[in-house]
Protein backbone atom coordinates (compact mmCIF):
# COMPACT_ATOMS: atom_id res chain seq x y z
CA UNK A 1 0.00 0.00 0.00
CA UNK A 2 1.22 3.52 -0.80
CA UNK A 3 1.06 6.13 1.98
CA UNK A 4 1.44 9.89 1.68
CA UNK A 5 1.31 12.30 4.63
CA UNK A 6 0.96 15.95 3.63
CA UNK A 7 0.78 19.26 5.53
CA UNK A 8 0.18 22.71 4.03
CA UNK A 9 3.96 23.31 4.24
CA UNK A 10 5.48 20.04 2.99
CA UNK A 11 5.29 16.32 2.33
CA UNK A 12 6.08 14.47 5.59
CA UNK A 13 6.17 10.91 4.24
CA UNK A 14 5.73 9.07 0.96
CA UNK A 15 6.33 5.38 0.37
CA UNK A 16 5.19 1.77 0.50
CA UNK A 17 4.00 0.55 3.90
CA UNK A 18 2.35 -2.47 5.54
CA UNK A 19 -0.33 -0.28 7.15
CA UNK A 20 -1.10 2.85 9.15
CA UNK A 21 -2.91 3.50 12.46
CA UNK A 22 -4.87 6.76 12.59
CA UNK A 23 -6.67 8.78 15.32
CA UNK A 24 -10.18 9.09 13.88
CA UNK A 25 -12.66 11.47 15.49
CA UNK A 26 -14.60 8.48 16.90
CA UNK A 27 -11.54 6.39 17.80
CA UNK A 28 -8.33 4.79 16.60
CA UNK A 29 -8.49 2.76 13.38
CA UNK A 30 -6.08 0.96 11.08
CA UNK A 31 -5.76 0.85 7.30
CA UNK A 32 -4.03 -2.17 5.75
CA UNK A 33 -3.28 -3.34 2.20
CA UNK A 34 -6.32 -3.39 -0.15
CA UNK A 35 -8.57 -1.54 2.33
CA UNK A 36 -12.01 -0.50 1.07
CA UNK A 37 -12.33 3.13 -0.09
CA UNK A 38 -12.95 5.54 2.80
CA UNK A 39 -12.77 9.23 3.68
CA UNK A 40 -12.54 10.08 7.39
CA UNK A 41 -11.85 13.07 9.63
CA UNK A 42 -8.88 12.84 11.99
CA UNK A 43 -8.34 14.42 15.38
CA UNK A 44 -5.12 15.46 17.06
CA UNK A 45 -3.19 12.40 18.21
CA UNK A 46 -0.67 9.74 17.29
CA UNK A 47 -0.32 8.36 13.75
CA UNK A 48 1.70 5.15 13.50
CA UNK A 49 3.24 4.02 10.19
CA UNK A 50 3.66 0.24 10.07
CA UNK A 51 6.57 -0.25 7.66
CA UNK A 52 6.32 -4.02 8.19
CA UNK A 53 4.94 -6.30 10.92
CA UNK A 54 7.83 -5.48 13.30
CA UNK A 55 8.91 -1.95 12.32
CA UNK A 56 6.90 1.22 13.03
CA UNK A 57 7.39 5.01 13.04
CA UNK A 58 5.13 7.41 14.94
CA UNK A 59 4.08 11.01 14.31
CA UNK A 60 2.13 13.45 16.46
CA UNK A 61 -0.45 14.99 14.15
CA UNK A 62 -2.95 17.81 14.30
CA UNK A 63 -6.46 17.44 12.91
CA UNK A 64 -7.09 16.63 9.26
CA UNK A 65 -8.49 14.04 6.88
CA UNK A 66 -7.57 10.69 5.37
CA UNK A 67 -8.61 9.24 2.01
CA UNK A 68 -8.13 5.60 1.01
CA UNK A 69 -8.63 4.83 -2.68
CA UNK A 70 -7.10 2.23 -5.04
CA UNK A 71 -4.61 0.97 -2.43
CA UNK A 72 -3.28 4.51 -1.80
CA UNK A 73 -3.77 6.25 1.54
CA UNK A 74 -3.46 10.05 1.58
CA UNK A 75 -3.34 11.83 4.95
CA UNK A 76 -3.88 15.61 4.93
CA UNK A 77 -3.15 17.24 8.31
CA UNK A 78 -2.56 20.76 9.65
CA UNK A 79 0.79 19.71 11.11
CA UNK A 80 2.91 16.68 12.00
CA UNK A 81 6.09 16.00 13.98
CA UNK A 82 7.98 12.73 14.29
CA UNK A 83 7.49 11.34 17.78
ZADO-1210 file (C-alpha; in nm, 4 decimals, padded with zeros to 6 digits):
<atoms>
<atom x="00.0000" y="00.0000" z="00.0000" code="UNK" pos="1"/>
<atom x="00.1220" y="00.3520" z="-00.0795" code="UNK" pos="2"/>
<atom x="00.1060" y="00.6126" z="00.1985" code="UNK" pos="3"/>
<atom x="00.1438" y="00.9892" z="00.1678" code="UNK" pos="4"/>
<atom x="00.1313" y="01.2299" z="00.4627" code="UNK" pos="5"/>
<atom x="00.0959" y="01.5954" z="00.3635" code="UNK" pos="6"/>
<atom x="00.0778" y="01.9258" z="00.5535" code="UNK" pos="7"/>
<atom x="00.0182" y="02.2714" z="00.4030" code="UNK" pos="8"/>
<atom x="00.3955" y="02.3309" z="00.4242" code="UNK" pos="9"/>
<atom x="00.5480" y="02.0036" z="00.2986" code="UNK" pos="10"/>
<atom x="00.5290" y="01.6318" z="00.2326" code="UNK" pos="11"/>
<atom x="00.6083" y="01.4474" z="00.5586" code="UNK" pos="12"/>
<atom x="00.6167" y="01.0911" z="00.4240" code="UNK" pos="13"/>
<atom x="00.5727" y="00.9069" z="00.0958" code="UNK" pos="14"/>
<atom x="00.6334" y="00.5380" z="00.0366" code="UNK" pos="15"/>
<atom x="00.5193" y="00.1774" z="00.0497" code="UNK" pos="16"/>
<atom x="00.3996" y="00.0554" z="00.3904" code="UNK" pos="17"/>
<atom x="00.2348" y="-00.2475" z="00.5535" code="UNK" pos="18"/>
<atom x="-00.0326" y="-00.0283" z="00.7152" code="UNK" pos="19"/>
<atom x="-00.1105" y="00.2848" z="00.9146" code="UNK" pos="20"/>
<atom x="-00.2910" y="00.3503" z="01.2457" code="UNK" pos="21"/>
<atom x="-00.4869" y="00.6757" z="01.2591" code="UNK" pos="22"/>
<atom x="-00.6666" y="00.8783" z="01.5316" code="UNK" pos="23"/>
<atom x="-01.0181" y="00.9092" z="01.3883" code="UNK" pos="24"/>
<atom x="-01.2662" y="01.1465" z="01.5493" code="UNK" pos="25"/>
<atom x="-01.4599" y="00.8483" z="01.6901" code="UNK" pos="26"/>
<atom x="-01.1540" y="00.6395" z="01.7801" code="UNK" pos="27"/>
<atom x="-00.8335" y="00.4788" z="01.6602" code="UNK" pos="28"/>
<atom x="-00.8491" y="00.2756" z="01.3378" code="UNK" pos="29"/>
<atom x="-00.6078" y="00.0963" z="01.1082" code="UNK" pos="30"/>
<atom x="-00.5756" y="00.0849" z="00.7302" code="UNK" pos="31"/>
<atom x="-00.4029" y="-00.2174" z="00.5747" code="UNK" pos="32"/>
<atom x="-00.3275" y="-00.3343" z="00.2199" code="UNK" pos="33"/>
<atom x="-00.6317" y="-00.3393" z="-00.0152" code="UNK" pos="34"/>
<atom x="-00.8573" y="-00.1538" z="00.2327" code="UNK" pos="35"/>
<atom x="-01.2008" y="-00.0499" z="00.1073" code="UNK" pos="36"/>
<atom x="-01.2333" y="00.3133" z="-00.0087" code="UNK" pos="37"/>
<atom x="-01.2954" y="00.5538" z="00.2796" code="UNK" pos="38"/>
<atom x="-01.2766" y="00.9230" z="00.3685" code="UNK" pos="39"/>
<atom x="-01.2545" y="01.0081" z="00.7389" code="UNK" pos="40"/>
<atom x="-01.1854" y="01.3073" z="00.9633" code="UNK" pos="41"/>
<atom x="-00.8883" y="01.2838" z="01.1990" code="UNK" pos="42"/>
<atom x="-00.8343" y="01.4423" z="01.5383" code="UNK" pos="43"/>
<atom x="-00.5119" y="01.5457" z="01.7062" code="UNK" pos="44"/>
<atom x="-00.3191" y="01.2400" z="01.8209" code="UNK" pos="45"/>
<atom x="-00.0666" y="00.9742" z="01.7287" code="UNK" pos="46"/>
<atom x="-00.0318" y="00.8356" z="01.3755" code="UNK" pos="47"/>
<atom x="00.1700" y="00.5147" z="01.3504" code="UNK" pos="48"/>
<atom x="00.3240" y="00.4021" z="01.0195" code="UNK" pos="49"/>
<atom x="00.3656" y="00.0243" z="01.0066" code="UNK" pos="50"/>
<atom x="00.6569" y="-00.0252" z="00.7657" code="UNK" pos="51"/>
<atom x="00.6315" y="-00.4023" z="00.8189" code="UNK" pos="52"/>
<atom x="00.4940" y="-00.6299" z="01.0917" code="UNK" pos="53"/>
<atom x="00.7830" y="-00.5483" z="01.3304" code="UNK" pos="54"/>
<atom x="00.8906" y="-00.1951" z="01.2322" code="UNK" pos="55"/>
<atom x="00.6904" y="00.1220" z="01.3034" code="UNK" pos="56"/>
<atom x="00.7385" y="00.5009" z="01.3043" code="UNK" pos="57"/>
<atom x="00.5131" y="00.7413" z="01.4939" code="UNK" pos="58"/>
<atom x="00.4082" y="01.1006" z="01.4311" code="UNK" pos="59"/>
<atom x="00.2135" y="01.3451" z="01.6460" code="UNK" pos="60"/>
<atom x="-00.0454" y="01.4988" z="01.4152" code="UNK" pos="61"/>
<atom x="-00.2947" y="01.7812" z="01.4299" code="UNK" pos="62"/>
<atom x="-00.6462" y="01.7439" z="01.2907" code="UNK" pos="63"/>
<atom x="-00.7088" y="01.6627" z="00.9262" code="UNK" pos="64"/>
<atom x="-00.8491" y="01.4039" z="00.6881" code="UNK" pos="65"/>
<atom x="-00.7567" y="01.0687" z="00.5369" code="UNK" pos="66"/>
<atom x="-00.8611" y="00.9245" z="00.2014" code="UNK" pos="67"/>
<atom x="-00.8129" y="00.5600" z="00.1014" code="UNK" pos="68"/>
<atom x="-00.8626" y="00.4828" z="-00.2682" code="UNK" pos="69"/>
<atom x="-00.7102" y="00.2225" z="-00.5040" code="UNK" pos="70"/>
<atom x="-00.4609" y="00.0967" z="-00.2429" code="UNK" pos="71"/>
<atom x="-00.3284" y="00.4506" z="-00.1797" code="UNK" pos="72"/>
<atom x="-00.3770" y="00.6253" z="00.1542" code="UNK" pos="73"/>
<atom x="-00.3460" y="01.0049" z="00.1577" code="UNK" pos="74"/>
<atom x="-00.3337" y="01.1828" z="00.4947" code="UNK" pos="75"/>
<atom x="-00.3877" y="01.5606" z="00.4931" code="UNK" pos="76"/>
<atom x="-00.3149" y="01.7244" z="00.8305" code="UNK" pos="77"/>
<atom x="-00.2565" y="02.0757" z="00.9648" code="UNK" pos="78"/>
<atom x="00.0793" y="01.9708" z="01.1113" code="UNK" pos="79"/>
<atom x="00.2910" y="01.6679" z="01.2004" code="UNK" pos="80"/>
<atom x="00.6089" y="01.5997" z="01.3984" code="UNK" pos="81"/>
<atom x="00.7979" y="01.2732" z="01.4286" code="UNK" pos="82"/>
<atom x="00.7489" y="01.1342" z="01.7784" code="UNK" pos="83"/>
</atoms>
